[in-house]
Amino acid sequence: MASESDPASGTSDSLGVGGDPDRLLSFKEACEFLGIGERLAWSLCNRRELPGIRIGRLWRFRRSALVAWVAAREKRGGRP
C-alpha cells in the first residue's frame, strides 16, 4: 500500500496536494508547487504579483491562493 506522502497514493504529499488547501507553504514549497525557480518567485513577490504573505522576514503562501493565481493567469493566456 502507498504511504501518505506518496504522490501516487492520491491522498496527500508534502505540498498539500489533496490535503488542506489552506495550509501555508514555505517559499521553497511554493516554488516546487508552481514549478518555478526561486529567482522568478522572488521577482514575482517583489512586484506583489504572487499571492503571498510576509511573516517577519519569511514569505508564506496559501496553497488555495496559488491554485487560484494559476487559474487566473490561465484565463488571461498567461499574461500578468
Steps between C-alpha positions, in 0.01 A plus 500: 500500500628852418602725785322824578792701363505306173356712215387181328272421793263781404466612862748773584865589476731754660352785292147438615372370167176328590538628855417825677472777237552765769833357613775761484788402273854622549674693226679187373181293515314767300776498236477121475120510490504756215794339323697826487844602615572702810629796299171533310301454820698777675435728205125427511493556877686829477254620234212381723372275222522170688230462770707462813533647845807604692541375852801683630771439242334187360253462215211257533249399234156347537469206263144599405616854412774361274248276324268800445796711378595236242137467387467876455820511294374213284179692423708799387725282287789517747527878493528706821 
